């Protein structure tokens, strides 16, 4: 049960952190652009692009976590079937 809770925490982090970063990146970029009334600097644009790339990497990991979660569920079912057989067999 603890493993499932840990996996749930990891899954929430993997999903939540990228969403937060995307929201922050967008808000920061808009704020800077509005404040200065001009286009953000090339350094800032490059940094935003790096953050977008990092968010994409984290989103890609979501599918990997989902796959691993399915494998854990399968392993738990196999173990439970083996335990049932030992108890009833």
MIBAKE-269131 format. One line per 4 residues: number of its first residue (from 1); for each residue x, y, z of N, C-alpha, C. Coordinates in Angstrom, 1 decimal, always signed. Each point is the difference from the previous one (the first is absolute). Layout:
REM residues N
NUM) X/Y/Z/X/Y/Z/X/Y/Z  ...
***
This chain:
REM residues 89
1) +0.8/-1.2/+0.0/-0.8/+1.2/+0.0/+0.9/+1.3/+0.0  +1.1/-0.1/+0.8/+0.9/+1.2/+0.0/+0.5/+0.2/-1.4  +0.3/-1.0/-0.7/+0.6/+0.2/-1.4/-1.0/+0.7/-0.9  -1.3/-0.4/+0.2/-1.0/+0.6/-0.9/-0.1/+1.5/+0.4
5) +0.1/+0.3/+1.3/-0.1/+1.4/+0.4/+1.2/+0.8/-0.5  +1.2/-0.6/+0.1/+1.2/+0.6/-0.6/-0.1/+0.3/-1.4  -0.5/-1.0/-0.8/-0.2/+0.1/-1.4/-1.0/+1.1/-0.3  -1.1/+0.1/+0.8/-0.9/+1.1/-0.2/+0.6/+1.4/+0.2
9) +0.8/+0.1/+1.0/+0.8/+1.2/+0.2/+0.9/+0.4/-1.1  +0.7/-1.0/-0.5/+0.9/+0.2/-1.1/-0.8/+0.5/-1.3  -1.1/-0.7/-0.2/-0.9/+0.3/-1.1/-0.5/+1.4/+0.1  -0.5/+0.4/+1.2/-0.5/+1.4/+0.2/+1.1/+1.0/-0.3
13) +1.2/-0.3/+0.5/+1.2/+0.9/-0.2/+0.3/+0.1/-1.5  +0.0/-1.1/-0.7/+0.4/+0.0/-1.4/-1.0/+0.7/-0.8  -1.3/+0.0/+0.4/-1.0/+0.7/-0.8/-0.1/+1.5/+0.5  +0.1/+0.2/+1.3/-0.2/+1.3/+0.5/+1.1/+1.0/-0.2
17) +1.2/-0.5/+0.1/+1.2/+0.9/-0.2/+0.0/+0.6/-1.5  -0.1/-0.8/-1.0/+0.0/+0.6/-1.4/-1.2/+1.0/-0.2  -1.1/-0.3/+0.6/-1.2/+0.9/-0.1/+0.4/+1.4/+0.6  +0.6/-0.1/+1.2/+0.4/+1.2/+0.7/+1.0/+0.8/-0.7
21) +1.0/-0.7/-0.6/+1.1/+0.7/-0.7/-0.6/+0.7/-1.3  -0.9/-0.7/-0.7/-0.6/+0.6/-1.2/-0.8/+1.3/+0.4  -0.7/-0.1/+1.1/-0.8/+1.2/+0.4/+0.9/+1.1/+0.4  +1.1/-0.3/+0.7/+0.9/+1.0/+0.5/+0.8/+0.6/-1.2
25) +0.4/-0.8/-0.9/+0.8/+0.5/-1.2/-0.9/+0.9/-0.8  -1.2/-0.3/-0.2/-0.9/+0.8/-0.8/-0.3/+1.3/+0.8  -0.2/-0.1/+1.3/-0.3/+1.2/+0.7/+1.2/+1.0/+0.1  +1.2/-0.6/+0.2/+1.2/+0.8/+0.1/+0.3/+0.7/-1.4
29) -0.1/-0.7/-1.0/+0.2/+0.5/-1.4/-0.9/+1.2/-0.3  -1.3/-0.2/+0.3/-1.0/+1.0/-0.2/+0.2/+1.2/+0.8  +0.4/-0.2/+1.3/+0.2/+1.1/+0.9/+1.2/+0.8/-0.4  +1.1/-0.6/-0.5/+1.2/+0.7/-0.4/-0.3/+0.8/-1.3
33) -0.7/-0.6/-0.9/-0.4/+0.6/-1.3/-0.9/+1.2/+0.3  -0.9/-0.1/+0.9/-1.0/+1.1/+0.3/+0.7/+1.1/+0.7  +0.9/-0.4/+0.9/+0.7/+1.0/+0.8/+0.9/+0.9/-0.8  +0.7/-0.6/-0.9/+1.0/+0.7/-0.8/-0.6/+0.6/-1.2
37) -1.1/-0.5/-0.4/-0.7/+0.6/-1.2/+0.8/-0.4/-1.3  +0.9/-0.9/+0.1/+0.8/-0.4/-1.2/+0.3/-1.5/+0.1  +0.6/-0.5/-1.0/+0.3/-1.4/-0.1/+1.0/-0.4/+1.0  -0.2/-1.2/+0.7/+1.0/-0.5/+0.9/+1.4/-0.2/-0.6
41) +1.0/+0.1/+0.8/+1.4/-0.1/-0.5/+0.2/-1.4/-0.5  +1.0/-0.2/-0.9/+0.3/-1.3/-0.6/+0.4/-1.0/+1.1  +0.7/+0.5/+1.1/+0.3/-0.9/+1.1/-1.2/-0.5/+0.7  -1.0/+0.8/+0.2/-1.2/-0.4/+0.6/-0.8/-0.9/-0.9
45) +0.0/+0.2/-1.2/-0.7/-0.9/-1.0/+0.7/-1.3/+0.0  +1.3/+0.0/+0.0/+0.7/-1.3/+0.1/-0.3/-0.8/+1.3  +0.0/+0.7/+1.1/-0.3/-0.6/+1.3/-1.4/-0.6/+0.0  -1.0/+0.8/-0.6/-1.3/-0.5/-0.1/-0.1/-1.3/-0.9
49) +0.7/+0.0/-1.0/+0.1/-1.2/-0.9/+0.6/-1.2/+0.7  +1.0/+0.3/+0.8/+0.6/-1.1/+0.8/-1.0/-0.6/+1.0  -0.8/+0.9/+0.6/-1.0/-0.4/+1.0/-1.1/-0.8/-0.7  -0.4/+0.4/-1.2/-1.0/-0.7/-0.8/+0.5/-1.4/-0.4
53) +1.3/-0.1/-0.3/+0.6/-1.3/-0.3/+0.0/-0.9/+1.2  +0.3/+0.6/+1.2/+0.0/-0.8/+1.2/-1.4/-0.5/+0.3  -1.0/+0.9/-0.2/-1.4/-0.4/+0.3/-0.4/-1.2/-0.9  +0.4/+0.1/-1.3/-0.3/-1.1/-0.9/+0.7/-1.3/+0.4
57) +1.2/+0.1/+0.5/+0.7/-1.2/+0.5/-0.8/-0.6/+1.2  -0.5/+0.9/+0.9/-0.8/-0.5/+1.1/-1.3/-0.6/-0.4  -0.6/+0.6/-1.0/-1.3/-0.6/-0.5/+0.3/-1.3/-0.7  +1.1/-0.2/-0.7/+0.3/-1.3/-0.6/+0.2/-1.0/+1.1
61) +0.5/+0.4/+1.2/+0.1/-1.0/+1.0/-1.3/-0.5/+0.6  -1.1/+0.9/-0.2/-1.3/-0.4/+0.5/-0.4/-1.4/-0.6  +0.2/-0.1/-1.3/-0.4/-1.3/-0.7/+0.9/-1.1/+0.6  +1.2/+0.2/+0.3/+0.9/-1.0/+0.5/-0.5/-0.4/+1.4
65) -0.4/+0.9/+0.8/-0.5/-0.3/+1.4/-1.3/-0.8/-0.1  -0.9/+0.4/-1.0/-1.2/-0.7/-0.2/+0.3/-1.5/-0.4  +0.9/-0.2/-0.8/+0.4/-1.3/-0.4/+0.5/-0.8/+1.2  +0.9/+0.6/+0.8/+0.5/-0.7/+1.2/-1.1/-0.3/+1.0
69) -1.0/+0.9/+0.1/-1.1/-0.2/+0.9/-0.8/-1.2/-0.5  -0.2/-0.2/-1.3/-0.7/-1.1/-0.5/+0.8/-1.3/+0.3  +1.3/+0.1/-0.1/+0.8/-1.2/+0.3/-0.1/-0.4/+1.5  +0.0/+1.0/+0.8/-0.1/-0.3/+1.5/-1.3/-0.6/+0.3
73) -1.1/+0.5/-0.6/-1.3/-0.5/+0.1/-0.1/-1.5/-0.4  +0.7/-0.3/-1.2/+0.0/-1.3/-0.5/+0.8/-0.9/+1.0  +1.1/+0.4/+0.5/+0.8/-0.8/+0.9/-0.7/-0.2/+1.3  -0.8/+1.0/+0.5/-0.8/-0.2/+1.2/-1.0/-1.1/-0.2
77) -0.7/+0.0/-1.2/-1.0/-1.0/-0.3/+0.6/-1.4/+0.0  +1.2/-0.1/-0.7/+0.6/-1.3/-0.1/+0.4/-0.5/+1.4  +0.5/+0.9/+0.9/+0.4/-0.4/+1.3/-1.2/-0.4/+0.8  -1.1/+0.8/-0.1/-1.2/-0.4/+0.7/-0.6/-1.3/-0.4
81) +0.1/-0.3/-1.3/-0.5/-1.3/-0.5/+0.9/-1.1/+0.6  +1.3/+0.2/+0.0/+0.8/-1.0/+0.6/-0.2/-0.2/+1.5  -0.3/+1.0/+0.7/-0.3/-0.1/+1.4/-1.4/-0.7/+0.2  -1.0/+0.3/-0.8/-1.2/-0.7/+0.0/+0.1/-1.5/-0.2
85) +0.9/-0.3/-1.0/+0.2/-1.5/-0.3/+0.6/-0.7/+1.2  +1.0/+0.7/+0.7/+0.6/-0.6/+1.1/-0.9/-0.2/+1.2  -0.9/+0.9/+0.2/-1.0/-0.1/+1.1/-1.1/-1.0/-0.3  -0.4/-0.1/-1.2/-1.1/-0.9/-0.4/+0.5/-1.3/-0.7
89) +1.3/-0.1/-0.2/+0.4/-1.2/-0.8/+0.7/-1.0/+0.8
***
